[in-house]
């Protein structure tokens, strides 16, 4: 596809602003209900379910490095590039973006020295063309620099740069970059639910209507707090309806002491019970939990009796299963990005089909739980001391010192055995 046709498609994607509003909590409800006037817009409250649905899932998607059965040299090199490009943060943000908007992108370009530049980008300003096999055949990314509009055109083996001048896109002289790769330097991270989701599918769309319903309940709760929750006091007496008579009748008000006209009747109407609205909101939260697999406790639904550890683990089983699916889905493009970076740096990629991205176990969201598991495996003899140290949160200096000490102890044991 030509540059002109791609640049025309590189505007704001469909529903981009709407999905951003749901995630950021700034979306405006289409309808607040037939009984609420437009003035209550100031009390509008948006349910935070979309942000929960994305963030809770993204929190357990943590890449930890590459592995290759035939050699450790390539994973070590990729780990060096990974840290040099701060991909611990960039890939995490790209995953969040793909869950929100359905798709994000990793782009490989020339870097400093022998380290390629790998960056993450959102969907806005991108246009991608796929071939009949579903592989990227060309791509365009629009961006601004110094107040000027530019565009990068990614093709197999090269990248061209254009500047918007006088209403036309003009190729920047001398800016063409030869990548040496057999494909464009763009890899999409696509969140799919079906084969037809070429451009991805947002995790927010399936809970949008329930979020709107919950938001209306929260707004109704706000209105009820303003108008119905507080008790209403009244005084019934002759002439009480007249402002002048009322001023004379109610001569003083001290705390809870009220004086009024003789033979008058005073009392109060209790505030409305808001538990029905609260229970309705909890019902919507339970629906969100069943759709997303997020435990109800993470959505703010608590019970009088705290759940046992076993019950909490069972509640997270579906969330863990969904995280494992996402690991496979996002692991493939990240591995493709690594192979693309190696190819652009002149490295051989033949035989790297088995390169695999390692993920942290989604059932162990904390480093302390991971460390406890690896220490238990070492105590049972399943893994060596050096492997256990690889998984502990040691600095490079600490790890080198402990590895040297372990080698020294192993040498002494071998001498004693001889």
C-alpha positions, 0 to 999 in steps of 0.5 A: 500500500502506498504512503498516501493511502496509509497516511489517510488512515493514520488518524484517530481510530474509531472509539479511541476517545470513548475507550480513553474516557472509560479507562480514565473515568471521564466518560459522560453518560448518554442518559442519567435516567428519565427522572433526573433533570439536566442540572444533576450533571454536576453529581455525575459519578463514573464507575471505575470498573474499566480501569479495574478490568485492565489494571488488575489483569496487567498487574500479573503480566510481567515479562522476565527475560528470554530463554533459548535451549541451544544457547545462553548467549542470545538471551543474554544479549537480548537482556542487555538490549531490554534493559538499555531500552527500559522495556520493563516499563515500556512493554508494561505500558504497551500491554496496558494500551493494548488491553484498553485500545485493542492494539499497541505497537513496538518499533525497532530502529537504529540506536547507539552503538550496537544497541538497537532502539526499541520503543512502544507506541499507542494506536493513535497516529498509526496505520498498518497494512497486512498481507494475505498471511496476516503479516505486516507489509507496511506501516506509517506513524505520524508524530510531531517534533519541534512543532512540525509534523512528521511521518515515518513510512516503514517498509521491508528493509528500509524506513522513510521519513516525511515532513508535512510542508505546505499541505503536502508530505515531502520526503526528508532528504537523506533521512532514508534508513536501511534496516537490513530486515526482511520486514517492516520494523513495526510489530503490533501487540494485538489483543484478540478474542476471535480470529477476525480481530485483526485490529484488536479488541478492547477489554472495556467494550464487553463491560461498557453497558454494565459500567454505564448502569453502575454509573447511573446507580452511583449518580442516583446515590449522589442525588439521594445523598443530597436530597433524601438521605438527611432527615427533614424537620417540620413545624405545623401551627397556625400561621407557620406558613407565613415567613413573618410569623415563622420568624417570630415563632422560631425565635431561637435555635440552639443545637437540637433545641427548637422553640415554636408557636404554642399548640404547634406540632413538631417532628421529623421525617427520617431520611431515605434508606439508600441500601437498595441503590448500594445493593444494585451497585454491588449486583453490577460489580458481581456481573463485572466479576463474572465477566472479567474473572476479577475476584469480587474483593478486588472490586470493593465487595466485601462480606462480614466474614473474611474469606479463607486463603483457599477461597481467595486462591480459588476466586483468582483461578479464572483471573490467572487463566486469563492472564496465561492466555494473555501471556501467550498472546502478547509473548509472540509479538514480543519474541518477534520484536526480539528476532527483528532487532537481532536481524537488524543488527546483523545477527543470525535469526535462523534457529531462533524459532524456539526463542521464548519469552519467560513470564512471571507466574501470574499466581505469584504477583509479588517478588516475596512469594516468588522468592519463597517458592524458589527457596522451597524448590532449592531446599527440596533439591529441585534446583541448584543454589545458582538457579535459586540466586538467579530468581532472588532480588540480588544486585549484580555485585551480590550475585557475583559474590555469592556465585564466587563463594558457591564455586569456592565451596563446591571446589573444596567439597570436590577436593575433600571427596577426592 
